[in-house]
Amino acid sequence: MIKSKNPVIYWILQDNQVTPLISDFLDITKQRVKNFVEIKYLIPSHNVDTLKTAKKLNPTSFTISSAVKPNTYEGYCQKRDLIGDHEFSEGLLFWRTLLADDLGSGNLFKAQVQHELDPGTRAIILQIPTPLGSSSSEERVFYAWIYLAKQAKIPVFGYELLPLDTRWTLAPSLLDGVITTSYDSYTYLTHHHADMKNKIWLIPRYEGRFFSPGCPPIWRSSLGAAYKYQKEEKIDFDKTIIYLPHNVAMTYEYKNLISQLLPFSDDVHLMFCIGKDQVRGTHKHNEIIEIISKKELKKFSYSFHDMNSPWEMAMADCVAACSSCYATSIAVNNNIPTIIFDPMVNMDIETNLSPISSKQYFNTASKFQNSISKIVQSHKKRDEFAKILFTIINKGSI
């Protein structure tokens, strides 16, 4: 076996984890980090269709050998003895649930990975299964790789594909680190299970949305835009990005909105959505914004974006507007936090909004700024996949 010149990370994929969009993301990720780590994608040999679907990733197949002992009293006693006296918080011994639930009672099952590890393997990444959606086969592959990793003293990290904000935290607790794709899961694992010793990350929305079976095409375009602007250094992604669907018909209102963002000027980047047809006299849309809000914009980093490229808003942490409009409807439909600041709006509308809407109305500066503050704090918790992989390779910084 030829040793890679860079450290190697094994990324284990299975049947439910390969879609055209995820394949695109994984391929782009591999290229982005190739200078400091080599990602090798591995797929079980029995996932024949997945091996074909993921062909662009140049995956390697591996086999799982299984040893099964049928239901016996001897097997039950062996499992009971292995579990020992560990108990639930209410005092029920774990082993007593073996006969009360579907934990296999006297069945003994052992799955082992049949694959030689690359000498430069630094970490293993795989999807975290949950009881509400993962098959037995997926769970066995997961546990087999964890067992192999522990034997080889290689750290193993899991990522969220199915929601992790559930009562089942056994699988996440077995890992050295957990990569969450949703803020709900990140908050749940970090606050409700503070006893978990593993590292927990949260990736940006423009990456996290790929790990959803219902990912709309807008996110594929936004990912390309995000990486493009990073490479060109036109946008500082360490800052919270706020997308403003500016309209010349509300020039005064947007000047006021920008002034309310001044307390966050060091922490945010403003993306102005502009249109070629929005002119006043000889002034183009971007010129109008810079003239009217010249004093305020001196405090910010900002950029201009064509309104005909609405997918670019998906790079942002939120959309902030002065009224519902074309851009806010796209944002809401794609679950992008949307904040509307309008001092003229009736106060009651705040409480009359659908509780599941990602759109919020505020008619006071203090409430609007409080909402922006939460967006800024949320952004500070997020790390791109490339940064997480770099951290994993340099284990001392985990």
C-alpha positions in Angstrom: 0.0 0.0 0.0 1.3 3.4 -1.0 1.5 5.9 1.8 -0.1 9.2 1.2 2.1 12.3 1.4 -0.6 14.0 3.5 -2.5 12.7 6.5 -5.5 10.6 5.5 -9.1 10.8 6.7 -11.4 7.9 6.0 -15.0 9.1 5.3 -17.5 6.2 5.5 -20.6 6.5 3.3 -23.7 4.3 3.2 -26.9 3.9 1.2 -28.8 6.8 2.7 -26.0 9.2 2.6 -25.3 9.6 -1.1 -27.4 12.0 -3.2 -26.2 14.0 -6.2 -26.0 17.2 -4.1 -24.1 15.4 -1.2 -21.7 13.9 -3.8 -21.1 17.4 -5.2 -20.4 18.7 -1.7 -18.1 15.9 -0.8 -16.1 16.2 -4.1 -15.7 20.0 -3.5 -14.6 19.4 0.1 -12.0 16.9 -1.0 -10.6 19.4 -3.5 -10.6 22.3 -1.0 -8.6 20.5 1.6 -6.2 18.5 -0.6 -3.2 20.6 0.3 -3.3 19.4 3.9 -5.3 16.2 4.1 -6.3 13.4 1.7 -9.9 12.3 2.1 -10.7 8.7 1.1 -14.4 7.8 0.8 -15.3 4.2 1.7 -18.6 2.4 1.0 -19.7 -1.1 2.1 -19.4 -3.6 -0.8 -23.0 -4.6 -0.3 -24.1 -1.0 -1.1 -23.8 -1.7 -4.9 -26.0 1.1 -6.1 -24.3 3.6 -3.8 -20.9 2.7 -5.2 -22.2 3.6 -8.6 -23.9 6.8 -7.5 -20.8 8.0 -5.8 -18.5 7.1 -8.7 -17.2 10.7 -9.0 -15.8 10.4 -5.5 -13.6 7.5 -6.5 -14.7 5.5 -3.5 -13.1 2.3 -2.1 -15.3 -0.6 -1.0 -14.9 -2.6 2.1 -16.6 -5.6 3.6 -18.2 -6.4 6.9 -17.9 -9.9 8.3 -20.7 -10.9 10.7 -20.8 -13.5 13.4 -24.2 -14.3 14.8 -25.2 -16.6 17.7 -28.9 -17.3 18.0 -31.0 -16.5 21.0 -29.8 -18.5 23.9 -29.8 -18.2 27.7 -26.0 -18.4 27.6 -25.9 -15.4 25.3 -28.3 -13.5 27.5 -26.1 -14.1 30.6 -23.0 -13.1 28.7 -24.6 -9.8 27.7 -25.8 -9.3 31.2 -22.4 -9.8 32.7 -20.8 -7.5 30.1 -23.3 -4.7 31.0 -22.6 -5.2 34.7 -24.3 -3.0 37.3 -24.7 0.1 35.1 -28.1 1.6 35.5 -30.5 4.4 34.3 -30.8 7.6 36.4 -34.0 6.2 37.9 -32.2 3.1 39.2 -33.3 0.5 36.6 -30.3 -1.8 35.7 -29.5 -1.8 32.0 -29.5 -5.6 31.8 -33.0 -5.8 33.0 -34.2 -4.2 29.8 -32.8 -7.0 27.7 -35.9 -9.1 28.1 -38.3 -6.1 28.3 -37.4 -4.4 25.0 -36.0 -5.2 21.6 -32.3 -5.2 22.7 -31.7 -8.7 21.4 -32.2 -10.6 24.7 -29.9 -13.7 24.1 -28.8 -12.8 20.5 -25.1 -12.2 20.1 -24.0 -10.3 17.0 -20.5 -9.2 16.1 -19.7 -7.1 13.0 -16.1 -6.5 12.0 -14.6 -4.3 9.2 -12.4 -6.1 6.7 -10.2 -3.4 5.5 -6.5 -2.5 6.0 -6.0 0.9 7.4 -3.7 3.3 5.5 -0.5 3.9 7.5 -1.2 7.7 7.4 -4.8 7.5 8.7 -5.4 10.3 11.1 -9.2 10.1 11.6 -12.4 8.4 10.6 -15.6 10.3 9.8 -19.1 8.6 9.5 -22.8 9.4 9.8 -24.3 9.0 13.3 -27.3 6.6 13.3 -30.4 7.2 15.3 -33.2 4.7 16.3 -35.7 6.7 14.3 -34.5 6.3 10.8 -31.3 4.2 10.6 -31.4 0.6 9.5 -29.7 -2.3 11.4 -27.1 -2.6 8.7 -26.2 1.1 9.0 -25.9 0.8 12.8 -23.7 -2.3 12.5 -21.3 -0.5 10.1 -21.2 2.5 12.4 -20.3 0.4 15.5 -17.9 -1.8 13.6 -15.8 1.2 12.5 -15.9 2.7 16.0 -14.6 -0.6 17.4 -11.8 -0.7 14.7 -10.9 3.0 15.4 -10.6 2.4 19.1 -8.4 -0.6 18.6 -6.1 1.3 16.2 -6.2 4.4 18.6 -7.5 6.6 15.8 -10.0 9.3 16.7 -13.5 8.9 15.1 -15.9 11.7 14.3 -19.6 11.6 13.4 -21.8 14.0 11.5 -25.5 14.7 11.6 -27.7 13.4 8.8 -30.7 12.5 10.8 -31.7 14.9 13.7 -29.6 14.6 16.8 -31.9 16.7 19.1 -33.5 13.5 20.5 -33.3 11.5 23.7 -30.9 9.0 22.1 -27.4 10.1 22.8 -25.6 6.8 23.1 -24.2 6.9 19.5 -22.9 10.5 19.7 -21.3 9.8 23.1 -19.1 7.1 21.6 -17.3 9.6 19.3 -14.4 11.9 19.8 -16.3 14.7 18.1 -19.8 15.5 16.6 -20.4 17.7 13.6 -24.0 19.1 13.7 -25.8 20.5 10.7 -28.6 22.3 12.6 -28.6 24.8 15.4 -31.2 22.8 17.3 -29.0 19.7 17.5 -26.0 21.8 18.4 -27.8 23.5 21.2 -29.4 20.3 22.5 -26.1 18.4 22.7 -24.1 21.3 24.2 -26.6 22.4 26.8 -28.8 19.5 27.6 -26.0 17.0 27.6 -23.2 19.0 29.0 -21.7 15.8 30.4 -20.7 14.6 26.9 -17.0 14.8 26.7 -16.6 15.0 22.9 -16.1 18.1 20.8 -19.2 19.4 19.2 -19.2 21.6 16.0 -21.8 23.5 14.1 -21.3 24.0 10.3 -22.7 27.0 8.3 -26.2 26.7 6.9 -24.8 26.8 3.3 -22.9 23.5 4.1 -25.3 21.9 6.5 -28.3 22.0 4.2 -26.6 19.5 1.9 -27.1 16.8 4.5 -30.9 16.8 4.0 -32.8 14.6 1.7 -35.0 17.6 0.8 -32.1 20.0 -0.1 -33.3 22.5 -2.8 -31.0 23.4 -5.7 -30.5 27.0 -4.4 -28.1 25.6 -1.8 -25.8 24.1 -4.5 -25.5 27.5 -6.2 -25.0 29.3 -2.8 -22.2 26.9 -1.9 -20.3 27.7 -5.1 -20.9 31.5 -4.5 -19.7 31.2 -0.8 -16.4 29.5 -1.8 -15.9 31.8 -4.7 -16.2 35.0 -2.6 -13.9 33.5 0.0 -11.3 32.7 -2.6 -11.5 36.2 -4.0 -11.5 37.6 -0.5 -14.4 39.9 -1.3 -16.3 38.8 1.8 -15.0 38.1 5.3 -16.8 35.0 6.3 -15.5 35.4 9.9 -18.1 38.1 10.1 -21.9 37.6 10.4 -23.3 38.2 6.9 -26.6 40.1 6.6 -28.4 40.2 3.2 -30.3 43.5 2.6 -32.8 43.4 -0.3 -32.6 47.2 -0.8 -35.2 49.0 -2.8 -35.0 52.6 -3.9 -38.6 53.1 -3.1 -37.7 52.6 0.6 -34.4 54.5 0.6 -35.2 56.3 3.9 -36.3 53.1 5.6 -33.1 51.3 4.7 -31.0 54.2 5.8 -32.7 53.8 9.1 -32.2 50.1 9.2 -28.5 50.4 8.5 -28.2 53.0 11.3 -29.7 50.4 13.7 -27.0 48.0 12.7 -24.2 50.3 13.7 -23.6 48.7 17.1 -22.6 45.5 15.2 -20.5 47.2 12.5 -17.3 45.4 13.6 -19.0 42.0 13.5 -21.1 42.1 10.3 -20.8 42.3 6.6 -23.6 43.8 4.6 -24.7 42.2 1.3 -26.8 44.7 -0.7 -29.2 43.2 -3.2 -29.5 45.7 -6.1 -31.2 45.9 -9.5 -30.2 47.5 -12.8 -33.6 49.0 -13.3 -33.6 50.7 -9.9 -32.1 54.1 -10.9 -32.8 57.7 -9.9 -31.7 60.2 -12.5 -28.1 59.4 -13.5 -27.5 57.4 -10.3 -27.3 53.6 -10.3 -28.7 51.6 -7.4 -25.3 51.1 -5.7 -24.5 54.8 -6.1 -27.8 55.7 -4.4 -27.0 53.5 -1.4 -23.5 54.8 -1.0 -24.5 58.4 -1.3 -27.5 58.3 1.0 -25.8 56.1 3.7 -22.3 57.4 3.2 -21.7 58.2 6.9 -23.0 54.8 8.1 -21.3 52.7 5.5 -17.9 54.0 6.6 -18.2 51.7 9.6 -19.1 48.6 7.7 -17.6 46.1 5.2 -20.2 45.7 2.4 -20.7 44.3 -1.1 -23.3 44.6 -3.9 -25.1 41.6 -5.4 -27.4 41.3 -8.4 -31.0 40.7 -7.4 -31.2 38.2 -10.3 -28.9 35.9 -8.4 -31.1 35.3 -5.3 -29.2 32.1 -4.4 -26.4 34.3 -3.1 -28.6 35.2 -0.1 -28.2 31.6 1.1 -24.6 32.5 2.0 -25.9 35.0 4.6 -26.7 34.3 8.2 -30.0 36.2 7.8 -32.0 38.5 5.6 -32.9 41.9 7.1 -35.5 43.9 5.3 -37.9 46.8 5.7 -40.9 45.0 4.3 -41.9 41.6 3.0 -40.8 41.3 -0.6 -39.5 39.0 -3.4 -36.3 38.3 -1.5 -37.9 37.6 1.9 -40.3 35.1 0.3 -37.4 33.1 -1.1 -35.6 33.3 2.2 -38.6 32.1 4.2 -39.2 29.2 1.7 -35.6 28.1 2.3 -35.7 28.5 6.0 -33.2 31.4 6.1 -33.8 33.6 9.2 -35.7 36.7 8.0 -36.0 39.8 10.0 -38.3 42.7 9.0 -37.8 46.0 10.8 -40.7 48.4 10.2 -41.6 51.0 12.9 -44.9 51.5 11.2 -46.1 47.9 11.6 -48.8 47.0 14.1 -47.3 45.5 17.3 -49.8 42.7 17.3 -48.4 41.2 14.1 -45.4 39.8 16.1 -47.7 37.5 18.1 -50.0 36.7 15.1 -47.2 35.2 13.0 -47.2 31.4 12.4 -45.0 29.9 15.2 -43.2 27.8 12.6 -42.3 30.8 10.4 -38.6 31.8 10.0 -39.8 35.4 9.5 -40.0 37.9 12.3 -41.4 41.5 12.4 -40.1 44.1 14.8 -41.3 47.7 15.1 -38.8 48.8 17.8 -35.0 49.3 17.4 -34.3 47.4 20.7 -36.1 44.2 19.6 -34.6 44.4 16.1 -31.1 44.8 17.6 -31.7 42.0 20.1 -32.6 39.7 17.2 -29.5 40.7 15.2 -27.4 40.1 18.4 -28.7 36.5 18.5 -27.8 36.0 14.8 -24.2 37.3 15.5 -23.8 34.9 18.5 -25.1 32.0 16.4 -22.6 32.8 13.6 -19.7 32.7 16.1 -20.5 29.1 16.9 -20.2 27.9 13.3 -17.1 26.4 11.6 -16.8 25.4 8.0 -16.1 21.7 7.2 -12.6 22.6 5.9 -11.7 24.3 9.2 -13.1 21.3 11.2 -11.0 18.9 9.2 -7.9 21.1 9.7 -8.6 21.0 13.5 -9.0 17.2 13.4 -5.7 16.8 11.7 -4.0 19.0 14.2 -5.4 17.1 17.2 -3.9 19.4 19.8 -6.4 22.1 18.9 -9.6 20.0 19.4 
